[in-house]
Amino acid sequence: MNGIRRLSAIMSKEIRQLSRDKLTFGMVVMIPLIQLLLFGFAINTDIRNIPVAIVDQSESTAGRILAESVKVTQVVDVTHTFATAEEAEQAIKTGEIRAALILPNDLTQRLMQGRILGHWIVDGTDTAVSAAILGLQSMPLVDFDFEVRPQAQKTFEVTLYYNPSRRSAVNIVPGLLGVILTMTMILFTSVAIVRERERGNIELLITTPVRSIELMLGKIIPYIFIGLVQVVIILGLGYVIFDVPINGDVSQIFLGTLLFISASLALGLVISTIAKTQLQSMQMTIFVLLPSILLSGFMFPYEGMPVIAQWIAETLPATHFMRLIRGIVLRGADLGELWRDTLWLALFTVVGLLVAAKRFKKTLD
């Protein structure tokens, strides 16, 4: 009986301590809730509304009907129209669209003869997106008079750029770089200020002339070099072992990764100024890491997510880096062509450092 009372007393103490730790208690509730919502609502492998372009060289009624027939499938969303195939290829390279349908000059003649009507050019780096476009190869043409012409076996030809063999490693390895950097960089810095506080070093820092922003920069700069080492390891092994092509300039890869590392470290510092203990900082890191992996486009196509999930994804550094690193490594784009993601990561870093510095200053007061 005495043992049971002692056990009950310890259990009661732990329950009361947990109830006082509101952040930990909140994580206990929120982490499974977020996972449930992400997997049940946001994650969708049935891809819809892939952004594509139409290059209608025929400028005919048949071309307009064919374009509308493609839209009706809801697999694609025609967001751009271009005059030439070269313009469409450039838009695929910069990530504005994922594919383009080119309708030739002799479309009406092809229609009457039952020949292949058009040609899809597709960003093949994402195998799920390319599979969805490949599904349109034999799309039935319900809006045309089939008595006039025989039906071809295939409606469209499809050419896959950057990954014609549709190897999953080509898409996964650059994306894995974003996941690993998110995991390590945020975790390293999320415990930085908390660790100083738990060790009693925070009082020493208060008495020094070190400014808040200097402390924030001093905390993240050493980890930048660690992150760059990870980049060399992942891309190097990916190239050697999995034959992942590196089509972009090495300096562009370096600068783009540097931006993402800085953004992740800044986010970790913000977490570090909020958390009271290292356990809380790790819990908050997991809270950020889950949507970063699931919503960034690493595992599931961004186009398959509902609009609300896409809005959430756009706030995460990992989403922008996935587009950035895949664009540079696989499609040979540069930071100027991917300026939206580049600018967002830079602004996130600056804002994150300022917020962390301000919050730490409040702690000093």
Buried (B, 14 or more C-beta within 10 A) or exposed (E): EEEEEEEEEEEEEEEEEEEEBEBBEBBEEEBEEBEEBBEEEBBBEEBBBBBBBBBBBBEBEBBBBBBEBBBEEEBBBBBBEBEEBEBBBBBBBBBBBBBBBBBBEBBBEBBBEBBBBBBBBBBBBBBBBBBBBBEBBEBEBEEBEEEEBEEBEEBBEBEBBBBEEBBEBBBBBBBBBBBBBBBBBBBBBBBBBBBBBEEEEBEEBEEEEEEBBEBBBEBBEEBBEEBBEBBEEBBEEBBEEEEBEBEBBEEBBBBBBBBBBBBBBBBBBBBBBBBEBBBBBBBBBBBBBBBBBBBBBBBBBBBBBEEEBBEBBEEBBBBBBBBBBBBBBBBBBBBEBBEBBBEBBEEBBEEBBBBBBEBBBEEEE
